């Protein structure tokens, strides 16, 4: 699966989606153009199905296929370095990170980060995604986000129902006031939610 323009769905929810990314220099643009021209030629000549839809990101195409087909296969391997893919991990759905050369499974996610896939996804909703210009709850990073997510069993509904949380910390006040941010971020980040 390949990106073919920014996600129109996400841009409708958040016009500044990915707007924090600097445009490439002329030299970088030339190299990108050459790379993607070659990638497109290569993909067209592979004996495998490849998917690309205008205004739909590769993440969403991959999620669609995994969520609709994983039960038909003994094992499904997703080759990606994108942490957003962690939410798709299941017993038979695994990730191979081609840069770190690591295999990531639902079990290793639990061992390494002490969260299951649902808890991981909710922690990303809480903390946001700076790479995609999705603002999260101020004062909450990965560790705190994962703790809050574990405390609410990875369920946005349970977290929202529990609001307002007790506490005097600024991040608790921000979380209590952030219901709309959480709802928006869940729509932006949750690949399984559509």
Backbone torsions as a table, in degrees:
resi	resn	phi	psi	omega
1	UNK	NA	143.4	-177.2
2	UNK	-131.6	146.4	171.7
3	UNK	-68.9	146.9	175.7
4	UNK	-144.5	73.8	-174.5
5	UNK	91.8	164.7	179.2
6	UNK	-72.1	156.6	179.7
7	UNK	-65.0	115.4	177.7
8	UNK	-65.8	-35.5	176.9
9	UNK	-58.7	-49.6	-178.2
10	UNK	-70.1	-37.9	177.8
11	UNK	-63.5	-33.4	176.3
12	UNK	-67.7	-33.9	177.8
13	UNK	-78.8	-35.0	-173.9
14	UNK	-145.5	92.4	-176.7
15	UNK	-55.8	-26.4	179.5
16	UNK	-88.0	11.8	178.0
17	UNK	-55.3	124.7	-179.9
18	UNK	60.1	13.5	-178.6
19	UNK	-73.4	-10.4	180.0
20	UNK	-81.4	-5.2	-178.7
21	UNK	-81.5	128.7	-179.0
22	UNK	-71.3	141.9	176.0
23	UNK	-67.5	149.4	-179.3
24	UNK	-69.3	152.0	173.2
25	UNK	-67.6	168.8	178.7
26	UNK	-58.8	-41.5	178.9
27	UNK	-64.5	-44.9	178.8
28	UNK	-63.8	-42.2	-179.7
29	UNK	-59.5	-42.7	178.4
30	UNK	-61.7	-43.5	178.2
31	UNK	-66.9	-41.0	177.1
32	UNK	-60.2	-47.0	-179.0
33	UNK	-59.1	-43.8	178.2
34	UNK	-63.9	-44.9	-179.4
35	UNK	-60.6	-49.4	-175.6
36	UNK	-71.4	-30.4	174.0
37	UNK	-62.9	-43.7	178.8
38	UNK	-68.2	-41.0	177.7
39	UNK	-58.9	-45.2	179.5
40	UNK	-63.2	-42.8	177.1
41	UNK	-62.3	-43.2	-179.4
42	UNK	-63.6	-48.1	-178.1
43	UNK	-59.7	-39.3	-179.9
44	UNK	-66.7	-23.7	-177.8
45	UNK	-99.1	-2.7	177.4
46	UNK	-75.3	148.3	179.8
47	UNK	-83.1	25.9	-178.2
48	UNK	-123.1	153.9	175.7
49	UNK	-68.0	137.1	171.8
50	UNK	-134.2	148.0	-173.5
51	UNK	-124.8	140.6	178.2
52	UNK	-156.0	122.1	179.6
53	UNK	-127.2	132.6	-179.0
54	UNK	-61.0	130.8	177.1
55	UNK	78.8	8.6	177.7
56	UNK	-124.1	124.8	-178.7
57	UNK	-76.7	154.6	179.5
58	UNK	-56.8	-37.3	178.6
59	UNK	-53.1	-43.6	-176.6
60	UNK	-72.2	-36.5	176.9
61	UNK	-65.6	-45.9	179.0
62	UNK	-60.7	-46.5	179.8
63	UNK	-59.5	-42.5	179.4
64	UNK	-58.3	-50.2	-178.6
65	UNK	-65.1	-44.0	-178.9
66	UNK	-63.0	-48.9	-176.1
67	UNK	-66.6	-25.9	-178.8
68	UNK	-98.1	-12.6	-175.2
69	UNK	-125.9	-11.0	-171.6
70	UNK	-60.6	-29.4	-178.1
71	UNK	-70.0	-15.2	-177.7
72	UNK	-90.2	-0.4	-176.1
73	UNK	-129.4	148.4	176.7
74	UNK	-65.5	-46.2	178.9
75	UNK	-140.1	142.2	175.0
76	UNK	-124.0	126.1	179.1
77	UNK	-112.7	126.7	176.8
78	UNK	-107.6	123.8	-179.8
79	UNK	-99.0	108.7	-174.9
80	UNK	-164.3	152.8	172.1
81	UNK	-107.5	5.7	-175.9
82	UNK	-82.2	117.1	-179.1
83	UNK	-64.7	-20.5	176.9
84	UNK	-61.0	-25.1	-179.6
85	UNK	-70.5	-17.5	-179.2
86	UNK	-56.6	-30.4	-178.7
87	UNK	-68.5	-12.8	179.7
88	UNK	-92.6	-6.2	-179.2
89	UNK	-61.4	137.2	175.7
90	UNK	-143.8	-177.3	-179.4
91	UNK	-54.3	-38.0	-178.1
92	UNK	-113.1	8.2	177.1
93	UNK	-110.5	120.1	-175.1
94	UNK	-127.4	161.5	177.9
95	UNK	-121.5	139.5	169.9
96	UNK	-115.5	118.5	177.6
97	UNK	-86.4	112.4	-173.7
98	UNK	-72.7	-15.9	178.5
99	UNK	-88.0	-48.2	-179.9
100	UNK	-83.8	-13.8	-177.8
101	UNK	65.3	26.8	180.0
102	UNK	-101.4	146.9	170.8
103	UNK	-96.8	133.8	178.5
104	UNK	-119.6	127.0	178.2
105	UNK	-124.4	168.8	176.3
106	UNK	-58.3	-37.8	179.8
107	UNK	-67.8	-43.8	-179.4
108	UNK	-70.1	-30.3	175.0
109	UNK	-62.7	-43.5	178.3
110	UNK	-64.6	-41.9	-179.8
111	UNK	-67.9	-46.9	-173.6
112	UNK	-77.7	-38.0	-174.7
113	UNK	-115.9	-3.9	179.6
114	UNK	60.6	33.7	174.6
115	UNK	-138.5	149.6	170.9
116	UNK	-88.6	-179.2	-174.1
117	UNK	-63.8	-39.2	179.0
118	UNK	-66.6	-41.3	178.3
119	UNK	-66.2	-37.4	177.9
120	UNK	-62.9	-47.4	-179.0
121	UNK	-60.6	-45.1	-179.8
122	UNK	-64.8	-37.1	178.3
123	UNK	-62.9	-36.0	176.5
124	UNK	-68.3	-36.5	176.6
125	UNK	-62.1	-43.4	-178.1
126	UNK	-67.5	-47.5	-174.6
127	UNK	-84.4	-16.7	-178.0
128	UNK	80.4	-172.0	-178.3
129	UNK	-141.3	97.5	-175.8
130	UNK	-62.9	-31.0	179.4
131	UNK	-64.2	-29.4	179.0
132	UNK	-103.6	6.5	179.1
133	UNK	64.9	36.1	176.8
134	UNK	-103.8	108.4	-178.4
135	UNK	-73.3	136.6	176.4
136	UNK	-103.6	-161.8	178.0
137	UNK	-78.3	120.8	-176.9
138	UNK	-58.9	133.9	178.7
139	UNK	91.5	0.1	-179.3
140	UNK	-118.3	116.5	176.8
141	UNK	-106.1	-159.5	-174.1
142	UNK	-61.7	-50.5	-174.7
143	UNK	-65.5	-48.5	-179.5
144	UNK	-66.6	-39.2	178.0
145	UNK	-62.2	-40.6	178.9
146	UNK	-68.4	-37.1	177.8
147	UNK	-63.7	-46.3	178.3
148	UNK	-62.0	-42.2	-179.9
149	UNK	-63.0	-45.1	177.2
150	UNK	-59.4	-41.4	-178.8
151	UNK	-63.9	-17.9	-179.5
152	UNK	-120.7	25.2	175.4
153	UNK	51.0	33.9	177.0
154	UNK	67.8	19.7	-176.0
155	UNK	-111.5	116.9	175.7
156	UNK	-61.7	-38.9	179.2
157	UNK	-59.8	-44.5	179.1
158	UNK	-66.0	-38.8	178.4
159	UNK	-64.7	-48.6	-179.0
160	UNK	-62.7	-39.3	177.6
161	UNK	-62.6	-34.0	-178.7
162	UNK	-76.8	-16.7	179.9
163	UNK	-69.0	141.1	2.7
164	UNK	-82.2	137.5	175.4
165	UNK	-77.7	151.5	177.6
166	UNK	-83.7	143.7	177.7
167	UNK	147.3	155.8	-177.5
168	UNK	-105.2	-3.4	-179.0
169	UNK	-67.4	148.2	-179.7
170	UNK	-60.5	-39.1	-179.1
171	UNK	-65.9	-31.0	176.3
172	UNK	-67.8	-43.4	177.1
173	UNK	-60.8	-41.8	178.4
174	UNK	-64.4	-41.5	178.2
175	UNK	-64.3	-44.1	179.3
176	UNK	-61.1	-32.2	-179.4
177	UNK	-91.4	0.3	-170.6
178	UNK	-104.3	22.7	-177.2
179	UNK	-54.6	-45.4	-178.4
180	UNK	-64.7	-37.3	177.3
181	UNK	-62.9	-43.8	-179.9
182	UNK	-62.2	-44.6	-179.4
183	UNK	-64.0	-44.4	178.3
184	UNK	-63.0	-47.1	-177.5
185	UNK	-63.2	-34.8	178.7
186	UNK	-62.4	-40.2	178.5
187	UNK	-67.3	-33.5	-177.8
188	UNK	-79.5	-35.8	-169.6
189	UNK	-101.1	-33.7	-174.7
190	UNK	-72.3	106.2	-179.5
191	UNK	-73.2	-23.2	-177.9
192	UNK	-90.0	-7.0	-172.2
193	UNK	-82.4	-4.2	-178.5
194	UNK	-113.8	NA	NA
